Amino acid sequence: MAILFPIALGAGAALLLDPQHGRRRRALIRDRVARTAREAREFRDAAARDLRARARGLSSQLRAARGGPVTDDVVVARVRARLGRFVSHPHAIHVTAQNGYVTLAGDILAGEHGRLLQALRTVVGVRDCTDRLDVHTSAERISSLQGGSPVPGQRLELLQSRWSPGTRAVVGGAGAVLGLYAFVRGGIVGVAALAAAAALMARAKANRPLLQGRIVDRQAESHAAVRG
């Protein structure tokens, strides 16, 4: 085994230093590393924003349960937390509150409009809601409605096919901790824990059910075989 590392190192150096194709291979590696680093930073920032929003929402709920005063900032935080569960583009909506009276402005899809207004009626601290939203039947040519994420509604997020960045970060971190435990524990229990850790981290990375991924891949292979 000790001799395999020098052999692999020499083979890699030969590929990268090849006079004919080495420069292109090095450029491809640099681009891949840079892209991976950029995606990691973007995911880190998105996960941090998501977890902060959830923490603020939970804090607001705890204050409401204790019967504390409900400030306008708390009302806005609660409304924004609810937006993420009922609209696919929560950042396209601007929320303000004054003495419990909430005003909504911005862009929203028609299919999400009525459902959102109905959901906001149950937010603790909201006395009334002024609707100044621009309702669109389609996201076409509306810059603030491009991209977006699936709307989870009231269903438990872990049961959704797509997870928020914060949930992915938490589940991936749990998988990493479970993997460390597997190496320390060893034995049959360690093997089972390692398999579970791999599944958690793969699910968090792919952001889709693993079985669904296999089905999609098999369908793509079938279509490719038919076209071939």
SERO-4910 file (N, C-alpha, C, O; in steps of 0.05 Angstrom, whole numbers):
BEGIN
 pado doro    nc1    nc2    nc3   cac1   cac2   cac3    cc1    cc2    cc3    oc1    oc2    oc3
  Met    A     16    -24      0      0      0      0     17     25      0     10     46    -12
  Ala    A     40     24     13     57     48     16     68     57    -11     73     81    -16
  Ile    A     71     38    -30     82     45    -56     61     58    -75     68     70    -95
  Leu    A     35     54    -68     14     64    -85     13     95    -86      7    107   -106
  Phe    A     18    107    -63     16    136    -62     37    150    -80     29    168    -95
  Pro    A     62    142    -79     81    154    -98     74    149   -127     78    167   -144
  Ile    A     64    125   -133     55    120   -161     33    138   -169     34    149   -191
  Ala    A     12    141   -152    -10    158   -158     -1    187   -161    -10    202   -178
  Leu    A     17    196   -143     27    223   -144     42    228   -170     40    249   -182
  Gly    A     59    209   -178     74    212   -203     55    213   -227     60    228   -246
  Ala    A     34    196   -227     15    196   -249      1    222   -251     -3    232   -273
  Gly    A     -7    233   -228    -21    259   -228     -3    281   -238    -12    298   -254
  Ala    A     22    281   -229     40    302   -238     45    300   -268     47    320   -282
  Ala    A     47    275   -279     51    272   -307     27    283   -323     31    295   -345
  Leu    A      3    279   -313    -21    289   -327    -21    320   -327    -28    332   -347
  Leu    A    -14    332   -304    -16    361   -301      7    375   -315      4    398   -324
  Leu    A     30    362   -317     53    375   -329     58    367   -358     78    374   -370
  Asp    A     39    352   -369     41    344   -397     43    369   -414     26    386   -413
  Pro    A     64    372   -431     68    396   -447     44    402   -466     39    425   -472
  Gln    A     31    381   -475     10    385   -495    -17    391   -483    -30    410   -492
  His    A    -25    377   -462    -51    381   -450    -51    390   -421    -72    394   -409
  Gly    A    -27    392   -409    -25    399   -381    -37    426   -374    -50    429   -354
  Arg    A    -32    446   -391    -43    473   -385    -73    473   -384    -85    485   -367
  Arg    A    -86    459   -403   -115    458   -404   -126    443   -379   -146    451   -367
  Arg    A   -112    421   -372   -121    407   -348   -118    423   -323   -136    423   -305
  Arg    A    -97    438   -320    -93    455   -297   -114    477   -296   -124    484   -275
  Ala    A   -121    488   -319   -141    509   -320   -169    498   -312   -184    511   -298
  Leu    A   -175    473   -321   -200    461   -314   -201    456   -284   -222    460   -271
  Ile    A   -179    448   -272   -179    443   -243   -182    469   -228   -197    470   -208
  Arg    A   -169    491   -237   -172    517   -224   -201    526   -226   -212    536   -206
  Asp    A   -213    523   -249   -241    532   -253   -259    516   -234   -278    527   -222
  Arg    A   -255    490   -233   -272    473   -216   -269    480   -187   -289    481   -172
  Val    A   -244    485   -178   -240    492   -150   -252    519   -144   -265    523   -123
  Ala    A   -249    538   -162   -261    565   -158   -291    563   -157   -304    576   -140
  Arg    A   -303    548   -175   -332    545   -175   -342    532   -150   -362    540   -138
  Thr    A   -328    511   -141   -336    497   -116   -334    516    -92   -352    516    -75
  Ala    A   -313    532    -91   -310    551    -69   -332    572    -69   -343    579    -49
  Arg    A   -339    582    -93   -360    602    -96   -387    590    -87   -402    603    -73
  Glu    A   -393    566    -96   -418    553    -89   -419    548    -59   -440    551    -46
  Ala    A   -397    541    -47   -396    536    -18   -401    562     -3   -416    562     17
  Arg    A   -390    584    -12   -395    610      1   -424    618     -1   -436    627     18
  Glu    A   -435    615    -25   -463    622    -29   -482    605    -12   -501    616      0
  Phe    A   -476    579    -10   -492    562      7   -489    569     36   -509    570     51
  Arg    A   -464    575     45   -460    583     73   -476    608     80   -489    609    101
  Asp    A   -475    628     62   -490    653     67   -520    648     68   -534    659     85
  Ala    A   -530    632     49   -559    627     48   -568    611     72   -589    617     84
  Ala    A   -552    592     81   -559    576    105   -558    594    130   -576    591    147
  Ala    A   -539    612    131   -537    630    155   -562    648    155   -574    652    177
  Arg    A   -570    659    132   -594    676    132   -619    661    140   -636    670    155
  Asp    A   -621    636    129   -644    620    136   -646    613    165   -667    615    177
  Leu    A   -623    605    177   -623    598    205   -628    623    223   -642    621    244
  Arg    A   -618    646    215   -623    670    231   -653    677    230   -665    685    250
  Ala    A   -665    675    206   -694    680    204   -710    661    221   -730    669    234
  Arg    A   -703    636    221   -717    616    237   -713    622    267   -732    619    283
  Ala    A   -689    630    275   -684    637    303   -701    660    311   -712    661    333
  Arg    A   -703    681    294   -720    704    301   -749    696    303   -763    705    321
  Gly    A   -758    679    285   -786    670    286   -792    654    311   -812    658    324
  Leu    A   -773    636    319   -777    621    343   -777    638    368   -792    635    386
  Ser    A   -759    658    368   -758    677    390   -784    692    393   -794    697    415
  Ser    A   -795    700    370   -821    715    370   -843    697    381   -860    706    397
  Gln    A   -843    672    373   -863    653    383   -861    649    413   -881    648    427
  Leu    A   -837    647    423   -833    644    452   -842    668    467   -854    666    489
  Arg    A   -836    692    457   -845    716    470   -876    718    470   -888    727    489
  Ala    A   -888    709    448   -917    709    446   -929    690    466   -950    695    479
  Ala    A   -916    667    469   -926    647    489   -924    657    517   -941    650    534
  Arg    A   -904    674    523   -902    685    550   -920    709    554   -921    720    576
  Gly    A   -933    717    533   -952    740    535   -938    767    536   -950    786    546
  Gly    A   -913    769    526   -899    794    526   -910    813    505   -926    806    489
  Pro    A   -901    838    506   -910    858    487   -901    851    459   -879    841    454
  Val    A   -919    856    439   -914    851    411   -907    877    397   -925    893    392
  Thr    A   -882    881    391   -874    905    377   -878    902    347   -882    879    337
  Asp    A   -876    924    333   -879    922    303   -857    906    291   -861    892    271
  Asp    A   -833    908    302   -810    892    291   -816    862    294   -810    847    277
  Val    A   -828    855    317   -835    827    321   -856    818    301   -855    796    291
  Val    A   -876    835    297   -897    828    278   -885    824    250   -892    805    236
  Val    A   -867    842    242   -855    840    215   -839    814    213   -840    800    193
  Ala    A   -824    807    235   -808    782    235   -827    758    232   -820    739    218
  Arg    A   -850    758    246   -868    736    244   -880    734    216   -883    712    205
  Val    A   -887    756    204   -899    756    177   -878    746    157   -885    730    140
  Arg    A   -853    755    160   -833    746    141   -827    716    144   -823    703    124
  Ala    A   -828    706    169   -825    677    173   -848    662    160   -844    640    149
  Arg    A   -872    673    160   -895    660    147   -893    662    117   -902    644    103
  Leu    A   -881    683    106   -879    686     77   -864    662     65   -873    652     44
  Gly    A   -843    654     78   -827    632     66   -841    606     64   -832    588     50
  Arg    A   -864    603     78   -879    578     76   -902    580     57   -914    559     51
  Phe    A   -908    603     46   -931    606     29   -926    619      2   -944    620    -15
  Val    A   -902    630     -2   -896    642    -28   -869    632    -36   -852    626    -20
  Ser    A   -865    631    -62   -840    620    -73   -818    642    -76   -795    636    -80
  His    A   -826    667    -73   -807    690    -76   -812    709    -52   -821    732    -57
  Pro    A   -806    701    -28   -811    718     -5   -796    744     -5   -805    764      5
  His    A   -772    745    -18   -756    769    -18   -767    790    -38   -758    813    -38
  Ala    A   -787    782    -54   -800    801    -72   -822    817    -58   -833    835    -69
  Ile    A   -827    811    -32   -848    824    -17   -836    841      5   -820    831     21
  His    A   -844    866      6   -835    884     27   -857    886     49   -880    891     43
  Val    A   -849    882     74   -868    882     96   -861    905    115   -839    908    124
  Thr    A   -882    920    122   -880    940    143   -903    937    162   -924    925    155
  Ala    A   -900    947    186   -921    945    207   -922    970    224   -901    982    230
  Gln    A   -946    979    231   -949   1001    249   -972    996    267   -995    994    259
  Asn    A   -966    993    293   -986    986    313  -1002    961    306  -1026    959    312
  Gly    A   -988    942    294  -1001    916    288  -1014    916    261  -1024    895    252
  Tyr    A  -1015    938    247  -1027    939    220  -1005    935    200   -987    951    197
  Val    A  -1007    914    185   -986    905    167   -993    914    138  -1016    914    130
  Thr    A   -972    923    124   -975    931     96   -956    914     79   -932    911     85
  Leu    A   -967    902     58   -951    885     40   -949    899     13   -969    909      3
  Ala    A   -924    900      3   -920    912    -24   -899    895    -38   -884    880    -26
  Gly    A   -900    897    -65   -881    881    -81   -896    864   -101   -919    870   -108
  Asp    A   -883    843   -109   -894    825   -130   -900    797   -119   -886    787   -101
  Ile    A   -921    785   -129   -929    759   -120   -944    745   -143   -957    758   -160
  Leu    A   -942    719   -144   -956    703   -164   -986    701   -156   -992    698   -132
  Ala    A  -1003    701   -176  -1032    699   -170  -1039    674   -155  -1057    675   -138
  Gly    A  -1026    652   -161  -1033    627   -148  -1026    626   -118  -1035    609   -104
  Glu    A  -1009    645   -109  -1001    646    -81  -1014    669    -66  -1012    670    -41
  His    A  -1027    687    -79  -1037    711    -67  -1058    706    -46  -1054    714    -23
  Gly    A  -1080    694    -53  -1102    689    -34  -1093    672    -10  -1101    676     12
  Arg    A  -1077    651    -16  -1067    633      5  -1051    648     25  -1053    643     49
  Leu    A  -1034    667     16  -1017    683     35  -1034    700     52  -1030    701     77
  Leu    A  -1053    715     41  -1069    733     57  -1085    718     78  -1089    728    100
  Gln    A  -1095    695     71  -1109    678     90  -1091    669    113  -1099    669    136
  Ala    A  -1066    662    106  -1048    652    126  -1040    674    146  -1036    669    169
  Leu    A  -1037    699    136  -1029    721    153  -1049    728    174  -1043    741    194
  Arg    A  -1074    720    170  -1095    726    190  -1090    712    216  -1100    720    237
  Thr    A  -1075    690    215  -1070    675    240  -1044    682    253  -1037    670    274
  Val    A  -1029    702    243  -1004    710    255  -1010    727    280  -1025    746    279
  Val    A   -999    718    302  -1003    733    327   -992    761    326   -969    764    318
  Gly    A  -1008    780    332  -1000    808    332  -1009    824    308  -1008    848    308
  Val    A  -1018    810    287  -1028    823    263  -1057    831    267  -1074    814    271
  Arg    A  -1063    857    267  -1090    867    272  -1105    869    245  -1129    863    244
  Asp    A  -1091    876    224  -1103    878    198  -1081    880    178  -1058    885    185
  Cys    A  -1088    875    152  -1067    874    131  -1076    891    107  -1098    886     97
  Thr    A  -1060    909     99  -1065    925     75  -1050    913     52  -1026    910     52
  Asp    A  -1065    905     31  -1054    891      8  -1047    911    -14  -1065    921    -27
  Arg    A  -1021    916    -18  -1012    932    -41   -994    916    -59   -977    928    -73
  Leu    A   -999    891    -60   -982    873    -77   -990    875   -106  -1014    879   -113
  Asp    A   -970    873   -123   -975    871   -152   -977    841   -159   -958    827   -157
  Val    A  -1001    833   -167  -1006    804   -172  -1001    798   -201  -1011    812   -219
  His    A   -986    777   -206   -978    769   -233   -987    740   -239   -983    723   -222
  Thr    A   -998    736   -262  -1006    709   -269   -982    692   -277   -983    667   -276
  Ser    A   -960    705   -285   -936    691   -293   -912    707   -284   -913    731   -281
  Ala    A   -890    692   -279   -865    705   -271   -849    716   -295   -828    728   -291
  Glu    A   -859    712   -319   -845    721   -343   -841    751   -343   -860    766   -339
  Arg    A   -816    759   -347   -808    787   -349   -810    802   -322   -809    827   -322
  Ile    A   -814    788   -300   -815    800   -274   -789    792   -260   -787    769   -250
  Ser    A   -770    811   -258   -744    803   -247   -745    793   -219   -730    774   -212
  Ser    A   -762    804   -202   -763    796   -174   -775    768   -171   -773    756   -149
  Leu    A   -788    758   -191   -802    732   -190   -786    710   -205   -797    689   -210
  Gln    A   -761    716   -212   -745    695   -225   -733    677   -204   -727    685   -182
  Gly    A   -728    652   -212   -717    633   -193   -737    624   -172   -759    615   -179
  Gly    A   -731    628   -147   -750    621   -126   -746    592   -117   -729    578   -127
  Ser    A   -762    584    -98   -761    558    -87   -789    546    -83   -808    562    -82
  Pro    A   -791    520    -83   -818    508    -79   -830    517    -53   -817    522    -33
  Val    A   -857    519    -53   -871    528    -29   -878    504    -12   -893    487    -20
  Pro    A   -868    503     13   -873    479     29   -901    479     42   -911    458     49
  Gly    A   -913    503     45   -939    503     59   -936    496     88   -916    502    100
  Gln    A   -955    482     99   -954    475    127   -942    447    132   -940    439    155
  Arg    A   -934    433    111   -923    407    114   -896    408    127   -880    427    121
  Leu    A   -889    388    144   -863    387    156   -841    388    135   -842    373    115
  Glu    A   -821    406    139   -802    410    117   -785    385    111   -778    380     88
  Leu    A   -779    369    132   -763    345    127   -778    325    109   -765    308     97
  Leu    A   -804    328    106   -819    311     88   -822    322     60   -833    310     42
  Gln    A   -811    347     56   -812    359     30   -790    347     12   -770    337     21
  Ser    A   -794    349    -14   -774    339    -33   -750    358    -34   -728    350    -40
  Arg    A   -755    384    -29   -734    404    -29   -732    417     -2   -752    422     11
  Trp    A   -707    421      8   -703    432     34   -691    460     32   -678    467     12
  Ser    A   -695    476     52   -683    503     53   -653    500     60   -645    479     69
  Pro    A   -637    521     54   -609    519     59   -603    513     89   -584    498     95
  Gly    A   -618    525    107   -613    520    135   -618    491    143   -602    479    158
  Thr    A   -639    479    132   -645    451    138   -623    433    126   -615    413    139
  Arg    A   -614    439    102   -593    424     90   -567    425    106   -553    405    110
  Ala    A   -561    449    117   -537    452    133   -539    436    159   -519    423    167
  Val    A   -562    437    172   -565    422    197   -564    392    192   -550    378    207
  Val    A   -578    382    172   -578    353    166   -550    344    157   -541    323    166
  Gly    A   -536    360    140   -509    353    132   -490    352    156   -473    335    158
  Gly    A   -493    372    174   -476    372    198   -482    348    216   -463    336    227
  Ala    A   -507    340    219   -514    317    234   -502    291    222   -493    274    236
  Gly    A   -502    290    195   -490    268    182   -460    266    186   -449    244    190
  Ala    A   -446    289    187   -417    290    192   -411    280    220   -393    265    225
  Val    A   -427    290    240   -423    281    268   -428    251    270   -413    237    284
  Leu    A   -449    241    257   -455    213    258   -432    197    245   -426    175    254
  Gly    A   -420    208    224   -397    194    211   -374    192    230   -360    171    231
  Leu    A   -368    213    245   -346    212    264   -352    191    286   -334    176    294
  Tyr    A   -377    191    295   -384    170    315   -380    142    304   -372    124    318
  Ala    A   -387    139    278   -384    112    265   -355    103    266   -350     79    271
  Phe    A   -336    121    260   -308    113    260   -298    107    288   -282     89    292
  Val    A   -308    121    308   -300    116    335   -313     91    346   -300     75    360
  Arg    A   -338     86    339   -353     63    350   -343     37    338   -338     18    353
  Gly    A   -341     36    312   -333     12    299   -354    -10    300   -375     -6    311
  Gly    A   -347    -33    290   -365    -56    292   -389    -53    274   -390    -36    257
  Ile    A   -409    -71    279   -434    -70    263   -449    -44    267   -459    -32    248
  Val    A   -449    -34    292   -463     -9    298   -449     14    283   -462     32    272
  Gly    A   -423     13    282   -408     34    267   -414     33    237   -416     54    225
  Val    A   -416      9    226   -422      7    198   -450     18    192   -453     33    172
  Ala    A   -469     11    209   -496     22    205   -497     52    208   -510     66    192
  Ala    A   -482     63    228   -481     91    231   -468    105    208   -476    127    200
  Leu    A   -447     93    196   -433    104    173   -452    105    149   -452    124    134
  Ala    A   -468     84    145   -487     83    123   -508    105    127   -515    119    108
  Ala    A   -517    109    151   -537    130    157   -525    157    152   -538    175    141
  Ala    A   -499    161    161   -486    186    157   -483    193    127   -487    215    119
  Ala    A   -475    173    112   -472    177     83   -498    185     70   -499    202     53
  Ala    A   -520    172     79   -546    178     68   -555    207     75   -565    221     58
  Leu    A   -550    215    100   -558    242    108   -542    263     92   -553    283     82
  Met    A   -516    259     89   -499    279     75   -506    279     45   -506    301     33
  Ala    A   -511    256     34   -519    255      6   -546    269      1   -549    283    -19
  Arg    A   -565    265     19   -591    277     17   -588    308     19   -601    322      4
  Ala    A   -572    317     38   -569    346     41   -555    358     17   -562    380      9
  Lys    A   -535    344      6   -521    355    -17   -538    355    -42   -538    375    -57
  Ala    A   -552    334    -47   -569    332    -72   -594    349    -70   -604    358    -91
  Asn    A   -604    354    -45   -629    368    -41   -652    356    -56   -668    371    -68
  Arg    A   -654    330    -56   -676    316    -67   -676    288    -55   -655    278    -48
  Pro    A   -699    275    -54   -699    247    -43   -681    229    -59   -680    230    -84
  Leu    A   -665    213    -45   -646    196    -58   -659    176    -78   -648    172   -100
  Leu    A   -681    165    -70   -695    146    -88   -705    160   -113   -704    150   -135
  Gln    A   -715    185   -109   -724    201   -132   -701    206   -151   -704    205   -175
  Gly    A   -677    211   -140   -653    215   -156   -647    191   -173   -640    194   -197
  Arg    A   -649    167   -161   -644    143   -176   -664    139   -199   -657    131   -221
  Ile    A   -690    145   -192   -710    142   -213   -705    161   -236   -708    154   -259
  Val    A   -698    186   -229   -693    206   -250   -669    197   -267   -670    200   -292
  Asp    A   -648    188   -254   -624    179   -269   -631    156   -287   -622    155   -310
  Arg    A   -647    137   -278   -654    114   -294   -672    123   -318   -669    112   -340
  Gln    A   -690    142   -313   -706    152   -335   -689    165   -356   -693    162   -380
  Ala    A   -669    181   -347   -651    195   -365   -635    174   -381   -631    178   -406
  Glu    A   -626    153   -369   -611    132   -383   -629    118   -403   -620    112   -426
  Ser    A   -654    114   -396   -673    101   -415   -677    118   -439   -678    108   -462
  His    A   -681    145   -434   -686    163   -457   -661    164   -475   -663    165   -499
  Ala    A   -637    164   -462   -613    165   -478   -610    140   -495   -601    141   -517
  Ala    A   -617    117   -483   -615     92   -498   -635     92   -522   -628     82   -543
  Val    A   -658    103   -518   -678    104   -540   -668    122   -562   -670    116   -586
  Arg    A   -657    146   -554   -647    164   -574   -623    152   -589   -619    157   -613
  Gly    A   -607    136   -574   -584    124   -587   -592    102   -607   -575     90   -619
***
